[in-house]
Amino acid sequence: MTFAFDLISDLHVETWPSFDWTGQPTSPYCVVAGDVARDRTVLVEALTHLGQQYAGVFYIDGNDEHRYFLDDLGESYRELTQAVSTIPNVVYMHDNVVIINGVAILATNGWWSYDFDPEVDVDQSMAWYQDYLKLSSSSATAVIGVAYHDANYLTRSVRKLQTHQEVKRIVIISHTLPAPWIASHDLELVDTWRYNLLGNQHMEAALSEDTENKIDTWCFGHYHKNVDQDYGGVRYVNNPRGRGDTPWCQPAYYPKRIEIKI
């Protein structure tokens, strides 16, 4: 038996002329791995449209959803939860786990703690981010706390799911990358301040809690180049559309069907 869903992420809806997913689904369910839109109204419209195309949409936020709310991430999450919670057929996966046909879908944003590459200075990476987005020092620093919270959430959740008899497989969804090796080949990013904002390697601690070998697939967004690779018995895969005003995008964009054998 298999469980299937469509994977999409990094739609960056505002940077494209339009977003129409009519006729695109290949599965009853869809996973959205963040960075749908910076504007909350546009985000809700896009998720509402996706909810009309699928029986279930499992959405986790990206950093772009918080772009204009970084001075208070706690309030940003409360407002985002309120905005998304009433959309038909859409489940906001923040602090949430969904189990369907023996497959647990576990998701978190992930953020970053500026130490993705230990050879790149953490303070300098934080200063770069602060200057790039014109943030206060406290706002740039606050991201670290959220990153550790998200990593701990994954670890605790995977541990609990080991003893859940109904769960045969686990699919982890994060917005940011869970491991540096995923983008270590990218010469445009390696040895840059931006590289330390790609992911949160502390999320990988969740793998050590998988004593029953239930983790099957780790889906992610944030990185705008395609990845689909098996590593350590886990499939790591993304399907980003990318920003329409950059060369790192897919103008012709389709869902990526993911099948989990149960």
TADA-V431534 format. One record per residue. N is the residue number from 0. RES is the residue in one small letter. PHI is phi in whole degrees, -180 to 180 (999 if undefined). OMEGA is omega in whole degrees, -180 to 180 (NA if undefined). D_CENTER is the distance of its C-alpha to the mean C-alpha in whole Angstrom. Layout:
N/RES/PHI/OMEGA/D_CENTER, N/RES/PHI/OMEGA/D_CENTER
This chain:
0/m/999/179/26, 1/t/-128/173/23, 2/f/-120/-174/20, 3/a/-125/173/18, 4/f/-150/175/15, 5/d/-91/178/14, 6/l/-108/174/11, 7/i/-141/176/10, 8/s/-166/173/8, 9/d/52/-180/9, 10/l/-70/180/12, 11/h/42/-169/13, 12/v/-54/-177/16, 13/e/-64/-175/19, 14/t/-93/179/19, 15/w/-121/-178/20, 16/p/-60/-178/24, 17/s/-161/176/22, 18/f/-133/179/20, 19/d/-135/-177/21, 20/w/-102/-179/20, 21/t/-60/178/23, 22/g/80/-177/24, 23/q/-86/-174/21, 24/p/-57/174/20, 25/t/-116/-177/20, 26/s/-143/177/19, 27/p/-71/-174/20, 28/y/-122/-180/16, 29/c/-139/172/13, 30/v/-108/179/9, 31/v/-114/-172/7, 32/a/-95/169/4, 33/g/90/-179/5, 34/d/56/176/8, 35/v/-80/-179/10, 36/a/-167/175/13, 37/r/-78/-179/15, 38/d/-79/-176/18, 39/r/-65/178/17, 40/t/-65/178/20, 41/v/-65/178/18, 42/l/-59/-179/15, 43/v/-62/179/17, 44/e/-62/-179/19, 45/a/-66/-180/17, 46/l/-68/176/15, 47/t/-62/178/19, 48/h/-62/179/20, 49/l/-64/179/17, 50/g/-64/176/18, 51/q/-82/-177/22, 52/q/-98/-175/21, 53/y/-126/173/19, 54/a/-71/178/20, 55/g/-154/177/17, 56/v/-118/-179/14, 57/f/-109/-170/11, 58/y/-112/169/9, 59/i/-121/-177/6, 60/d/-72/170/7, 61/g/-111/179/6, 62/n/-67/-178/9, 63/d/-65/178/11, 64/e/-63/-178/11, 65/h/-109/-172/13, 66/r/-53/-176/15, 67/y/-101/-177/18, 68/f/-132/-173/18, 69/l/-72/178/18, 70/d/-76/177/21, 71/d/-154/-176/20, 72/l/-66/178/17, 73/g/-60/178/18, 74/e/-67/178/20, 75/s/-60/179/17, 76/y/-67/179/15, 77/r/-64/-180/18, 78/e/-68/180/19, 79/l/-66/178/15, 80/t/-58/180/16, 81/q/-65/-177/19, 82/a/-69/-173/18, 83/v/-95/-168/16, 84/s/-63/-176/18, 85/t/-100/-179/21, 86/i/-75/-179/19, 87/p/-59/176/21, 88/n/69/180/19, 89/v/-114/178/16, 90/v/-113/175/14, 91/y/-81/-169/12, 92/m/-87/177/10, 93/h/-63/-178/11, 94/d/56/-176/13, 95/n/-144/175/14, 96/v/-131/178/14, 97/v/-116/178/16, 98/i/-119/180/18, 99/i/-132/175/20, 100/n/51/177/22, 101/g/86/180/22, 102/v/-110/176/18, 103/a/-95/175/16, 104/i/-103/-175/12, 105/l/-124/-172/11, 106/a/-140/171/7, 107/t/-158/178/7, 108/n/-64/179/5, 109/g/101/-178/7, 110/w/51/-179/9, 111/w/-158/178/12, 112/s/-119/174/15, 113/y/64/-179/17, 114/d/-127/-180/18, 115/f/-59/174/16, 116/d/-115/-177/20, 117/p/-64/179/22, 118/e/-82/179/25, 119/v/-102/-173/23, 120/d/-60/-178/25, 121/v/-64/-178/22, 122/d/-63/179/25, 123/q/-67/178/25, 124/s/-65/179/21, 125/m/-65/179/21, 126/a/-64/178/24, 127/w/-62/180/22, 128/y/-63/180/19, 129/q/-61/-179/22, 130/d/-72/-177/24, 131/y/-62/-178/22, 132/l/-105/-180/21, 133/k/57/-178/24, 134/l/-100/170/23, 135/s/-76/178/25, 136/s/-60/-179/25, 137/s/-66/179/24, 138/s/-67/178/21, 139/a/-65/-180/19, 140/t/-72/-177/20, 141/a/-60/180/19, 142/v/-60/-179/15, 143/i/-61/180/16, 144/g/-61/179/17, 145/v/-66/179/14, 146/a/-62/179/12, 147/y/-67/177/15, 148/h/-60/-179/15, 149/d/-65/179/11, 150/a/-64/179/13, 151/n/-66/178/16, 152/y/-62/178/14, 153/l/-61/-178/13, 154/t/-61/-180/16, 155/r/-64/-177/18, 156/s/-68/178/16, 157/v/-62/178/17, 158/r/-60/-179/20, 159/k/-66/-177/21, 160/l/-71/179/20, 161/q/-63/-176/22, 162/t/-99/179/25, 163/h/-84/-172/24, 164/q/-64/-179/26, 165/e/-72/-175/25, 166/v/-87/178/22, 167/k/-102/-180/22, 168/r/-136/177/19, 169/i/-123/171/15, 170/v/-112/177/12, 171/i/-97/176/9, 172/i/-120/171/6, 173/s/-130/174/3, 174/h/-78/-179/2, 175/t/-84/-176/5, 176/l/-71/180/8, 177/p/-90/-176/10, 178/a/-154/-178/13, 179/p/-63/-175/15, 180/w/-61/-176/17, 181/i/-61/-178/14, 182/a/-120/-175/15, 183/s/-68/179/19, 184/h/-87/-171/21, 185/d/-83/-176/20, 186/l/-67/178/23, 187/e/-75/-176/22, 188/l/-117/-178/19, 189/v/-60/-180/21, 190/d/68/175/23, 191/t/-115/176/22, 192/w/-63/-177/21, 193/r/-62/-178/17, 194/y/-58/-179/17, 195/n/-72/177/16, 196/l/-104/-179/13, 197/l/-76/-173/11, 198/g/-163/-175/10, 199/n/-134/-176/11, 200/q/-69/178/14, 201/h/-69/176/15, 202/m/-66/-179/12, 203/e/-62/179/14, 204/a/-59/179/17, 205/a/-62/-179/15, 206/l/-63/-178/17, 207/s/-70/178/20, 208/e/-89/-176/20, 209/d/-86/-175/20, 210/t/-69/-180/24, 211/e/-99/179/24, 212/n/54/-180/22, 213/k/-92/-177/20, 214/i/-69/-176/16, 215/d/-103/-171/16, 216/t/-142/174/13, 217/w/-121/178/10, 218/c/-97/-178/7, 219/f/-150/176/5, 220/g/-128/171/5, 221/h/74/-179/7, 222/y/-92/-169/10, 223/h/-92/172/12, 224/k/-124/-171/14, 225/n/-72/178/14, 226/v/-135/173/14, 227/d/-155/-170/15, 228/q/-146/173/17, 229/d/-88/-179/18, 230/y/-150/179/19, 231/g/61/179/20, 232/g/84/179/20, 233/v/-121/176/17, 234/r/-88/176/15, 235/y/-107/-172/12, 236/v/-148/174/11, 237/n/-136/176/9, 238/n/-156/-175/11, 239/p/-85/170/10, 240/r/-81/180/13, 241/g/91/-180/13, 242/r/-75/-177/16, 243/g/-70/-179/19, 244/d/-100/179/21, 245/t/-133/176/20, 246/p/-77/-177/21, 247/w/-97/-177/18, 248/c/-153/177/17, 249/q/-117/179/18, 250/p/-59/173/21, 251/a/-97/-169/21, 252/y/-123/-177/18, 253/y/-136/177/18, 254/p/-69/174/15, 255/k/-107/-177/15, 256/r/-80/179/17, 257/i/-112/179/15, 258/e/-116/180/18, 259/i/-111/177/19, 260/k/-80/-177/22, 261/i/-106/NA/23
